Amino acid sequence: MVNRVDPRLAGPVLGGSRGGAVAADFDAGLRAHMLSVYNYMISGVLLTGMVALAMAYTGAVSALFHPLTGAPSILGWAVMLAPLAFVFLLGFRIQSMSEGKAQTLFWAFSAVMGLSMSTIFLRYTGTSIATTFFATAAAFAGLSLYGYTTKRDLSGLGTFLIMGVVGLLVAMLLNLFLGSPALAFVISAVGVLIFAGLTAYDTQKIKEMYAYVAGTEMAGKSAIMGALSLYLDFINMFSFLLNFLGQRE
């Protein structure tokens, strides 16, 4: 049975100092939970960046491509598809695994994403990548803060944005065959907007989810899944924004 503590009930039901103490304990727990989420997320992004840099500056990134054709090698395809496998594994099996195993999978996912992201150093200058990264970080911080503090219910917006992600994937697959620069520009613009909105939505969802997992064994694993959601929002927003701000090599 889920041990849910809802601070909205503390005043009317418990009243007085006891109600205030329950609300204060809940707020302290929520802050600790959100700090854990952000620590996981930021550490994951930094791990991805370090692995990508190491791959690029040691030349190991060349192993992801066929030396004659320049097409992705077998290893390259494995690196590109592996992050998706990690996301599905965490999403569908996290309830049955220990918190330690979930942490290990999250770090492994972040490292594999670094292998995949290393290819951007072959296409864009290091300066433009750094500039885009810090621009994304600033935007992410503002959007996540909005999602955490707003009183507006973003659940309806979230449904619309998730549908947008599906449409975005279809458009990206279609453009693999068309190769249209105009469509690629539209996809990048829409992608930035969608994942900007999802950053605020996911932050609010993580905050609200804490009321259901507070005091349970799922709290730690919920923090990891929340970090994964925000990590994906950040990486996707960065990738689409790089199409605008990145300077080609």
Secondary structure as the mmCIF struct_conf table of DSSP 4:
data_model
#
loop_
_struct_conf.conf_type_id
_struct_conf.id
_struct_conf.beg_label_comp_id
_struct_conf.beg_label_asym_id
_struct_conf.beg_label_seq_id
_struct_conf.end_label_comp_id
_struct_conf.end_label_asym_id
_struct_conf.end_label_seq_id
HELX_RH_3T_P HELX_RH_3T_P1 PRO A 7 LEU A 9
HELX_RH_PI_P HELX_RH_PI_P1 ALA A 10 LEU A 14
HELX_RH_AL_P HELX_RH_AL_P1 GLY A 16 THR A 58
TURN_TY1_P TURN_TY1_P1 GLY A 59 GLY A 59
HELX_RH_3T_P HELX_RH_3T_P2 ALA A 60 LEU A 64
STRN STRN1 PHE A 65 PHE A 65
TURN_TY1_P TURN_TY1_P2 PRO A 67 THR A 69
BEND BEND1 ALA A 71 ALA A 71
STRN STRN2 PRO A 72 PRO A 72
HELX_RH_AL_P HELX_RH_AL_P2 ILE A 74 ARG A 93
HELX_RH_3T_P HELX_RH_3T_P3 ILE A 94 SER A 96
BEND BEND2 MET A 97 MET A 97
HELX_RH_AL_P HELX_RH_AL_P3 GLU A 99 MET A 117
TURN_TY1_P TURN_TY1_P3 SER A 118 THR A 119
HELX_RH_AL_P HELX_RH_AL_P4 ILE A 120 ARG A 123
STRN STRN3 TYR A 124 TYR A 124
HELX_RH_AL_P HELX_RH_AL_P5 GLY A 126 THR A 149
BEND BEND3 ARG A 152 ARG A 152
HELX_RH_AL_P HELX_RH_AL_P6 SER A 155 LEU A 178
HELX_RH_AL_P HELX_RH_AL_P7 PRO A 181 VAL A 213
TURN_TY1_P TURN_TY1_P4 ALA A 214 GLY A 215
BEND BEND4 THR A 216 THR A 216
TURN_TY1_P TURN_TY1_P5 GLU A 217 GLU A 217
HELX_RH_AL_P HELX_RH_AL_P8 MET A 218 LEU A 245
HELX_LH_PP_P HELX_LH_PP_P1 GLY A 246 GLN A 247
STRN STRN4 ARG A 248 ARG A 248
#
